[in-house]
Amino acid sequence: MNTRKGLYDTFFLLPGLAIFVVFMFIPLVFSMLFSFTNWNGINPNFRWIGIRNFVTLARDVPFRSALMVTIVLTVLTTLLTNVIGILAAVAIERRGWVFRISRTLIFIPAILSPVVVSFIWA
């Protein structure tokens, strides 16, 4: 690899990498560090308490309930979205009048919006 090209590529990657580090990586590291302290977010004083926060969270019944609801909702949403998407793809790909109608019904929302906007602004 050409050294000059490598420097050129790195030059273009630096702004995105800097934004990622400042807005994603540093807050993530600080959040992980603060999760092992008793800091309340306001008081400047805090001390290291280890995994006590996580033990308290694991024993909290409302948290466990909310976590289960979140997991179930995530799994069901993911499965249903993928199943509906696959069924729609199959409906679009097949031949016949039922499948032509389904193709039309699936694409109407994508086509209708620009048409309506063009009529409004015309």
N, C-alpha and C positions, 0 to 999 in steps of 0.2 A: 504494500500500500504506500502511496506517495505521502510523504510527511506533510507536504503543503496542503494536500487535499484533506488529510486527517485534521489538521488545524482549522481548515475552512469549515469542515463539518462540525467540529466542536464549537466553533464560534457561533454557528446557527443553533446549536442545541442549548447553549448556556442560558439564554433568557427563559426558555421553558423549564429547564432544570432548576433555575433559581426560583421561579414561581412555585414549582412543585415543592422544593425544599422549604421555602418560607411559609407557604399556606397549608401544606399537608404534613410533611415529615416532622418539622419542629413541633407543631401543636400535638401531633401524635405522641412523640417522645415525652413531652411535658405532661400530657394527660396520663400516660402510663406511669410516670414518676409520681404525680400527685395522687394517683389512685392508691398508692401505698402509704399515704400520709393521712393525718386527721384534719387537713386544711378544709375550711368551709367556703373558700372563695372570696371572703371579705377580709378576715383577720390576717394580718401579715405573719403571725406566728403559727407555726405548725411543727409537728414532729413525726418521725417515721414510726408507723405502727405495723408495717408488714402486710400480711394478708388478712388482717382482722376485718377490713371493709368487705372483702369477698366472702368471708365466713358469715358475717352478718347478713349480707345479701342472699346467700344460699339458704339461710334459715327463715327469710322473710316470705311468708305465705302469699301475700299479694304480688310480690315480684315473681315468684314461681308460676303463679296463675297467669300473669301477664306474659311471661316468657313462653308458656305453653300455647297461649292464644296466638302469639306472634309466630311461633314455629308452624302451627297448624295453618294459619292464614297464608304464610309464605309458601308452604308446600302446596296447598290447594290452589292458590293463585297461579303458581308456576305450572302445575299440572294442567289446570283448566285452560290456561292461555295457550300452552303448547298443543293440547288436544284440539282445541277450536281452530288454531292456526293450521294444523295438519289437515283437519276436515275441510277447511276452506280451500286449502291448496288442492286437495283431491277434487273438490267440487269445481274448481276453476279448470282443472286439467282434463276432465272427462268430456265426452261428446254426448249430445242429445239436448232436447228442448229444456228439460229440467235443469241441466247444468248450465245452459246458456242463460236461463233466468237467474240462477244463483250467481253466475259471473257478473251479470248486470247489477244485481242487488248489492254485491260486495263492492263494485267499483263506483256506484252512484255517489256515495259520500265524498270520494276523492275527486270526482269530476264536478259535482254540483257546487261546491264552495267557490272555486275560481270563476265559474260561470256566473254565479249570483253576484260576486264582487265586481266582475267586469260589467254587468248590467247596471249595478248601482253607480259605478263611477263613470259610465259612458254618457 
